Amino acid sequence: MTALRPATFGQDRQFPTSLQTMTRLLNVDLRRNVPAPEASPELSDLYRLFDIEGFRLNMGRRFDSLWGDVRVHVKDDRESPPGLTDFFRTVPFHIVSKPFVELLKRFGVACEFLPLRVRYRGKWLCGEYFALNVLSVVGDAVDRELSKFASYDEGPLEEVEHLELRDAVLAATPIAYLSEVCCYAVNDELAAAISSAGLSGVATSRPEDSRS
């Protein structure tokens, strides 16, 4: 594929502060003092999901009627503190805890929370963890004039050095999946609630701090 010319901006150019405060990115907390559970779906369950035509979460499609029983094996990361968190990742989805789900539901989010059976330290945990499927998908949230990135003919933006979002596009939803950069965005109110809820493994960050 032919690379397009990266968007650039001058050294003296200032970015509006209003664009820096309304929307935050939702991330897994990767700090070394936070547990980093390693999750692996049961292969037979994963193959069954991939046999579903067009299967991919966070693309605006519901999968609750096709989901079935999905088992995930979780173990502690050797280089991190032991324990489970409220937000972690496996292939091909993010996992959210019941407390995190309850918080998101209070904001009326357009999401599916697809049930998982999680095996951790020899015990099965049922009804405690879910695959996150965000149904609000936004494909034009990136302000391409103010952002700096490399872009190709198809697919997400790459080599993002500076990211600015068009907050007006995201104003109508507490959480959205940004297909241009393959990440979740939350509004300030939800970000503040996440911060004060005491959830582990969950972090929010300013878009302009994002790198890929």
Rosetta silent file (secondary structure, phi, psi, omega in degrees, C-alpha in Angstrom):
SEQUENCE: MTALRPATFGQDRQFPTSLQTMTRLLNVDLRRNVPAPEASPELSDLYRLFDIEGFRLNMGRRFDSLWGDVRVHVKDDRESPPGLTDFFRTVPFHIVSKPFVELLKRFGVACEFLPLRVRYRGKWLCGEYFALNVLSVVGDAVDRELSKFASYDEGPLEEVEHLELRDAVLAATPIAYLSEVCCYAVNDELAAAISSAGLSGVATSRPEDSRS
SCORE:     score description
SCORE:     0.000 S_00000001
   1 L     0.000  150.360 -177.828    0.000    0.000    0.000 S_00000001
   2 L   -90.499  125.315 -179.917    1.091    3.555   -0.702 S_00000001
   3 L   -74.960  138.007  173.981    1.678    5.693    2.354 S_00000001
   4 L   -84.959  162.876  179.389    0.049    9.086    2.419 S_00000001
   5 L   -68.879  127.824  179.908    1.896   12.153    3.597 S_00000001
   6 L   -61.415  145.947  172.922    1.698   12.410    7.393 S_00000001
   7 L   -67.983  140.972 -177.810   -0.242   15.326    8.811 S_00000001
   8 L  -131.028  163.893  175.058    2.125   17.919   10.247 S_00000001
   9 L  -146.964  152.915 -175.881    1.916   21.035   12.356 S_00000001
  10 L   -73.580  159.130 -177.734    4.271   23.907   13.027 S_00000001
  11 L   -63.769  -31.254 -175.635    6.389   24.217   16.138 S_00000001
  12 L   -93.666    3.281 -176.135    4.597   27.395   17.246 S_00000001
  13 L   -76.041  134.703 -179.889    1.089   26.101   16.661 S_00000001
  14 L  -104.564  142.656  179.320   -1.119   25.999   19.762 S_00000001
  15 L  -100.464  135.674 -178.008   -3.875   23.457   20.292 S_00000001
  16 L   -59.834  130.751 -178.843   -7.189   24.611   21.771 S_00000001
  17 H   -66.082  -25.858  179.476   -7.476   23.560   25.398 S_00000001
  18 H   -62.857  -27.659  178.195  -11.180   22.791   24.930 S_00000001
  19 H   -78.576  -11.528 -174.707  -10.196   19.875   22.727 S_00000001
  20 H   -98.626   -3.725 -171.659   -7.963   18.509   25.437 S_00000001
  21 L  -121.352  -14.193 -171.763  -10.483   18.208   28.264 S_00000001
  22 L   -87.413  -28.411 -176.034  -13.797   16.852   26.947 S_00000001
  23 E  -130.927  139.252  176.868  -12.838   13.343   25.853 S_00000001
  24 E  -127.328  155.258  176.780  -10.413   10.827   27.291 S_00000001
  25 E   -89.322  142.141  178.259   -9.173    7.469   26.049 S_00000001
  26 E   -97.079  124.867 -174.466   -9.954    4.347   28.057 S_00000001
  27 E  -132.227  160.138  165.445   -6.918    2.114   28.570 S_00000001
  28 E   -75.197  134.243  179.631   -5.717   -0.894   30.501 S_00000001
  29 L   -74.538  112.754 -174.340   -3.544    0.335   33.377 S_00000001
  30 L  -101.959   13.616  178.485   -0.039   -0.887   32.519 S_00000001
  31 L   -64.319  148.064 -173.180    1.806    0.436   35.542 S_00000001
  32 L   -66.383  -23.307 -178.677    4.176   -2.090   37.085 S_00000001
  33 L   -89.336    7.767  179.774    2.489   -2.019   40.493 S_00000001
  34 L  -109.401  135.639  176.670   -0.874   -3.066   38.993 S_00000001
  35 L   -55.288  147.723  179.748   -1.767   -6.744   38.361 S_00000001
  36 L  -131.630   72.777 -176.458   -1.655   -7.752   34.713 S_00000001
  37 L   -59.725  139.434  178.192   -3.700  -10.948   34.402 S_00000001
  38 E   -99.564  120.352 -174.313   -2.985  -13.047   31.332 S_00000001
  39 E  -114.430  135.024  179.147   -6.183  -14.312   29.726 S_00000001
  40 E  -134.100  114.738  176.877   -6.534  -17.053   27.121 S_00000001
  41 E   -64.199  149.188  171.924   -9.936  -18.097   25.721 S_00000001
  42 L   -58.401  128.154 -172.648  -10.670  -21.790   25.362 S_00000001
  43 H   -60.230  -39.614 -179.257   -9.579  -22.526   21.795 S_00000001
  44 H   -63.895  -35.956  177.271  -12.715  -24.446   20.837 S_00000001
  45 H   -69.740  -39.192  179.945  -14.854  -21.504   21.985 S_00000001
  46 H   -65.462  -42.696  178.639  -12.639  -19.055   20.113 S_00000001
  47 H   -62.802  -37.561  178.904  -12.820  -21.090   16.908 S_00000001
  48 H   -63.698  -40.532  178.118  -16.610  -21.196   17.204 S_00000001
  49 H   -64.160  -42.979 -178.673  -16.730  -17.405   17.480 S_00000001
  50 H   -69.912  -17.478  175.207  -14.479  -16.943   14.475 S_00000001
  51 L   -76.223  -14.471  176.621  -16.763  -19.264   12.494 S_00000001
  52 L   -72.040  125.240 -177.739  -19.525  -16.649   12.877 S_00000001
  53 L   -60.144  125.921  177.952  -19.641  -14.693    9.633 S_00000001
  54 L    74.373   20.241 -177.129  -18.321  -11.180   10.183 S_00000001
  55 L   -67.242  121.230  172.662  -17.454  -11.789   13.830 S_00000001
  56 L  -170.758  123.805  179.524  -15.735   -8.795   15.337 S_00000001
  57 L   -76.202  164.283  178.422  -16.656   -6.889   18.455 S_00000001
  58 L    62.293   36.673  176.887  -16.846   -3.092   18.642 S_00000001
  59 L  -124.920   14.899  177.442  -18.182   -2.764   15.118 S_00000001
  60 L    86.533    7.066 -178.097  -21.784   -1.815   15.944 S_00000001
  61 L  -111.517  138.450  177.518  -23.185   -5.351   15.687 S_00000001
  62 L   -83.159  144.186  179.570  -24.876   -7.285   18.487 S_00000001
  63 L  -129.946   10.820 -175.124  -23.704  -10.811   19.248 S_00000001
  64 H   -60.157  -36.721 -178.268  -25.720  -11.757   22.341 S_00000001
  65 H   -75.905  -14.960 -177.656  -27.839  -14.328   20.456 S_00000001
  66 H  -110.547   -4.150 -168.713  -24.737  -15.989   18.945 S_00000001
  67 H   -67.959  -52.863  179.919  -22.339  -15.743   21.867 S_00000001
  68 L    72.275 -157.206 -178.557  -22.960  -18.999   23.718 S_00000001
  69 L   -91.736  115.745 -179.458  -20.667  -20.342   26.427 S_00000001
  70 L  -120.020  120.636 -178.748  -17.211  -18.760   26.263 S_00000001
  71 E  -103.211  140.532 -179.978  -14.535  -19.932   28.697 S_00000001
  72 E  -132.216  128.401  177.840  -11.408  -17.940   29.508 S_00000001
  73 E   -97.475  127.670 -175.715   -8.388  -19.200   31.441 S_00000001
  74 E  -123.098  136.606  175.600   -6.595  -16.522   33.452 S_00000001
  75 E  -135.382  162.189  179.731   -3.245  -16.671   35.213 S_00000001
  76 L   -75.205  143.536  173.319   -1.038  -14.158   37.003 S_00000001
  77 L   -75.248  135.986 -175.297    1.697  -12.404   35.095 S_00000001
  78 L   -66.626  -27.274 -174.640    5.109  -13.368   36.471 S_00000001
  79 L  -101.736    7.510 -179.130    6.449   -9.811   36.430 S_00000001
  80 L  -127.249  162.882  175.362    3.407   -8.082   37.970 S_00000001
  81 L   -58.933  147.336  179.319    1.583   -8.308   41.296 S_00000001
  82 L   -72.012  158.753  174.207   -0.867  -11.232   41.422 S_00000001
  83 L   126.955  161.426  175.379   -4.600  -10.754   41.163 S_00000001
  84 L   -90.965  158.627  177.648   -7.496  -10.000   38.864 S_00000001
  85 L  -125.398  179.160 -178.941   -8.455   -6.514   37.724 S_00000001
  86 L   -90.712   -5.359 -176.603  -11.615   -4.836   36.471 S_00000001
  87 E  -157.285  114.699  176.574  -10.336   -4.327   32.924 S_00000001
  88 E  -152.315  173.062 -168.815   -7.910   -6.469   30.950 S_00000001
  89 E  -122.161  146.208  166.534   -7.436   -7.802   27.463 S_00000001
  90 E  -139.193 -179.736  175.886   -7.346  -11.067   25.624 S_00000001
  91 L   -95.866  123.062    9.615   -7.713  -11.984   21.964 S_00000001
  92 L  -117.971   45.082 -178.354  -10.100  -10.825   20.528 S_00000001
  93 E  -155.501  167.004  170.933  -11.795   -8.659   23.185 S_00000001
  94 E   -93.296  147.910 -178.736  -11.444   -6.652   26.370 S_00000001
  95 E  -109.702  132.012  178.292  -12.741   -8.141   29.616 S_00000001
  96 E  -121.879  145.832 -179.590  -14.695   -6.059   32.134 S_00000001
  97 E   -83.003  166.018  177.309  -15.678   -6.979   35.676 S_00000001
  98 H   -58.243  -45.318  177.069  -19.190   -6.925   37.110 S_00000001
  99 H   -60.098  -37.614  178.061  -18.499   -3.707   39.102 S_00000001
 100 H   -66.689  -41.855  177.676  -17.232   -2.013   35.948 S_00000001
 101 H   -59.273  -45.392 -178.998  -20.312   -3.194   34.037 S_00000001
 102 H   -62.280  -38.266  176.911  -22.606   -1.806   36.723 S_00000001
 103 H   -64.667  -46.425 -179.140  -20.861    1.562   36.549 S_00000001
 104 H   -61.732  -39.374 -179.039  -21.146    1.690   32.750 S_00000001
 105 H   -63.961  -30.959  179.446  -24.829    0.766   32.861 S_00000001
 106 H   -64.216  -21.405  179.889  -25.546    3.722   35.120 S_00000001
 107 L   -95.960    5.943  177.347  -24.465    5.966   32.247 S_00000001
 108 L    62.727   38.709 -176.015  -26.830    4.329   29.771 S_00000001
 109 L   -70.425  151.667  174.387  -24.041    3.210   27.477 S_00000001
 110 L   -91.196   85.600 -176.808  -24.739    1.472   24.172 S_00000001
 111 E  -142.732  155.368  164.319  -22.792   -1.703   24.906 S_00000001
 112 E  -105.316  141.173  173.646  -23.189   -5.437   25.138 S_00000001
 113 E  -117.623   97.965 -170.871  -21.664   -7.233   28.089 S_00000001
 114 E   -88.225  123.152 -170.127  -21.219  -10.785   26.872 S_00000001
 115 E   -66.485  142.967  177.476  -20.880  -13.340   29.699 S_00000001
 116 E  -124.900  149.989  167.257  -17.670  -15.260   30.260 S_00000001
 117 E  -104.064  112.969 -174.796  -16.744  -18.216   32.415 S_00000001
 118 E  -104.691  127.396  175.638  -13.371  -17.332   33.868 S_00000001
 119 E  -103.999  120.261 -177.184  -11.106  -19.952   35.412 S_00000001
 120 E  -141.015  124.701 -179.776   -8.593  -18.471   37.836 S_00000001
 121 L    53.593   42.961  174.208   -6.489  -20.328   40.397 S_00000001
 122 L    81.487    2.939 -179.181   -8.463  -23.529   39.895 S_00000001
 123 E  -121.897  144.037  175.525  -11.912  -21.962   40.339 S_00000001
 124 E   -90.601  129.775  177.633  -14.565  -21.051   37.810 S_00000001
 125 E  -108.970  113.237 -177.552  -15.994  -17.542   38.168 S_00000001
 126 E  -111.472  135.675  179.820  -19.415  -17.236   36.566 S_00000001
 127 E    76.945   10.934 -177.567  -21.292  -13.957   36.168 S_00000001
 128 E  -106.880  -21.781 -177.318  -18.276  -11.941   37.291 S_00000001
 129 E  -137.043  150.857 -172.962  -16.603  -11.072   33.985 S_00000001
 130 E  -143.388  150.780  170.840  -17.829  -10.083   30.544 S_00000001
 131 E   -82.966  133.553 -177.853  -16.532   -9.355   27.056 S_00000001
 132 E   -89.633  123.343  175.527  -17.045   -5.697   26.185 S_00000001
 133 E  -124.376   99.417 -179.797  -18.806   -4.968   22.901 S_00000001
 134 E   -80.748  124.245 -176.319  -19.236   -1.218   22.376 S_00000001
 135 L   -91.405  -17.085  176.325  -22.036   -0.565   19.892 S_00000001
 136 L   -86.435  100.748 -176.813  -21.366    3.167   19.466 S_00000001
 137 E  -111.302  127.309 -177.990  -18.693    3.154   16.770 S_00000001
 138 E  -118.773  125.327 -176.968  -17.312    6.430   15.434 S_00000001
 139 L  -107.234    3.922 -178.727  -15.209    6.486   12.294 S_00000001
 140 L  -136.515   37.640 -176.318  -14.568   10.210   11.947 S_00000001
 141 L   -85.269  -20.784 -176.065  -13.549   11.312   15.449 S_00000001
 142 E   -79.020  127.689  172.609   -9.917   12.146   14.681 S_00000001
 143 L   -80.278  100.780 -172.721   -9.149   15.763   13.860 S_00000001
 144 L   -75.725  -14.864  175.841   -6.762   15.076   11.016 S_00000001
 145 L   -77.915  -35.638 -176.731   -5.682   18.706   10.738 S_00000001
 146 L   -97.109  -13.578 -179.603   -4.422   18.850   14.327 S_00000001
 147 L   -90.465  160.050  177.214   -3.200   15.252   14.663 S_00000001
 148 E  -126.014  122.132 -172.918    0.123   13.887   13.483 S_00000001
 149 E  -162.686  170.838  168.049    0.167   10.364   12.081 S_00000001
 150 E  -108.273  140.656 -179.054    0.954    8.153    9.133 S_00000001
 151 L  -128.762  149.282  178.624   -2.002    6.878    7.145 S_00000001
 152 L  -121.234  178.519 -174.051   -2.344    4.172    4.534 S_00000001
 153 L   -59.493  -37.494 -178.000   -4.947    3.383    1.917 S_00000001
 154 L  -138.734  160.808  173.669   -7.001    1.223    4.296 S_00000001
 155 L    90.416  178.931 -177.133   -7.161    0.399    7.968 S_00000001
 156 L   -66.111  162.043  175.103   -6.487    2.319   11.173 S_00000001
 157 L   -66.515  146.572 -178.781   -4.095    5.230   11.462 S_00000001
 158 E  -124.826  163.058  176.957   -0.525    4.220   12.231 S_00000001
 159 E    51.341   48.326 -179.519    2.506    5.852   13.815 S_00000001
 160 E   -73.206  118.534  178.102    0.343    8.291   15.767 S_00000001
 161 E  -101.766  -26.765  178.284    2.600   10.936   17.326 S_00000001
 162 E  -152.564  130.103 -175.377   -0.099   13.381   18.361 S_00000001
 163 L  -123.178  125.434  172.479   -3.839   12.762   18.547 S_00000001
 164 L  -122.596  136.451 -178.543   -6.614   15.337   18.683 S_00000001
 165 E  -107.334  154.114  175.755  -10.269   14.337   18.671 S_00000001
 166 L   -90.312   92.941 -172.081  -13.347   16.155   17.382 S_00000001
 167 H   -61.974  -29.277  179.615  -15.272   16.291   20.630 S_00000001
 168 H   -62.071  -32.239  179.491  -18.477   17.497   18.985 S_00000001
 169 H   -69.410  -28.811 -174.676  -18.680   14.169   17.144 S_00000001
 170 H   -99.451    0.850 -171.440  -18.403   12.277   20.446 S_00000001
 171 L   -65.446  -23.810 -172.326  -20.671   14.467   22.551 S_00000001
 172 L   -84.896   -5.580 -174.965  -23.742   12.253   22.249 S_00000001
 173 L  -136.727  139.829  178.348  -22.334    9.123   23.864 S_00000001
 174 L   -68.117  -33.191  179.367  -20.558    8.357   27.170 S_00000001
 175 E  -141.287  138.241  179.031  -18.367    5.698   25.529 S_00000001
 176 E  -141.740  155.574  172.735  -17.515    5.051   21.900 S_00000001
 177 E  -100.210  125.626 -178.080  -15.141    2.881   19.932 S_00000001
 178 E   -95.327  101.867 -174.009  -12.898    4.909   17.638 S_00000001
 179 L   -68.600  -22.485  179.982  -12.339    2.726   14.597 S_00000001
 180 L   -68.279  -30.035 -176.693   -9.690    5.051   13.155 S_00000001
 181 L  -125.781    5.990  175.157   -7.321    4.368   16.068 S_00000001
 182 L    55.102   53.607  178.022   -8.802    1.134   17.516 S_00000001
 183 E  -151.531  168.055  179.412   -9.468    2.415   21.021 S_00000001
 184 E   -95.684  145.484  173.791  -12.264    3.452   23.355 S_00000001
 185 E  -123.303  140.624  178.006  -13.136    7.046   24.190 S_00000001
 186 E  -127.731  151.921  177.990  -15.140    8.181   27.218 S_00000001
 187 E   -79.499  170.805 -175.115  -16.541   11.570   28.117 S_00000001
 188 H   -59.528  -39.753 -177.548  -15.307   13.559   31.096 S_00000001
 189 H   -63.608  -46.156  178.615  -18.209   12.573   33.327 S_00000001
 190 H   -67.863  -39.424  178.166  -17.682    8.850   32.822 S_00000001
 191 H   -59.607  -41.902  179.091  -13.897    9.254   33.124 S_00000001
 192 H   -65.789  -39.796  178.798  -14.353   10.978   36.486 S_00000001
 193 H   -65.443  -39.212  177.003  -16.699    8.237   37.686 S_00000001
 194 H   -62.248  -43.451 -178.549  -14.186    5.572   36.672 S_00000001
 195 H   -63.789  -38.492 -176.074  -11.442    7.389   38.539 S_00000001
 196 H   -86.481   -9.276 -175.423  -13.484    7.711   41.733 S_00000001
 197 L   -80.215  -12.694 -179.739  -14.905    4.179   41.655 S_00000001
 198 L    74.434   23.415  177.708  -11.676    2.535   42.791 S_00000001
 199 L   -72.703  144.500  178.997  -11.576    0.109   39.865 S_00000001
 200 L  -100.531  148.851  177.853   -8.276   -1.660   39.284 S_00000001
 201 L    79.190    3.690 -177.449   -6.571   -2.055   35.933 S_00000001
 202 E  -112.685  133.555  177.572   -8.501    0.856   34.417 S_00000001
 203 E  -139.555  150.966  170.883   -6.883    4.085   33.269 S_00000001
 204 E  -122.441  152.140 -176.990   -7.922    7.085   31.217 S_00000001
 205 E  -143.960  158.614  176.316   -5.597    9.368   29.330 S_00000001
 206 L   -71.804  139.534  178.248   -5.662   12.525   27.253 S_00000001
 207 H   -54.859  -37.706 -176.191   -5.855   11.847   23.502 S_00000001
 208 H   -68.651  -12.832  176.148   -2.838   14.074   22.891 S_00000001
 209 H   -90.010   -2.575 -176.133   -0.736   11.730   25.067 S_00000001
 210 L   -73.613  142.265  175.639   -1.575    8.744   22.874 S_00000001
 211 L  -137.678  149.455  175.358    1.173    7.036   20.869 S_00000001
 212 L  -147.252    0.000    0.000    1.086    4.021   18.557 S_00000001
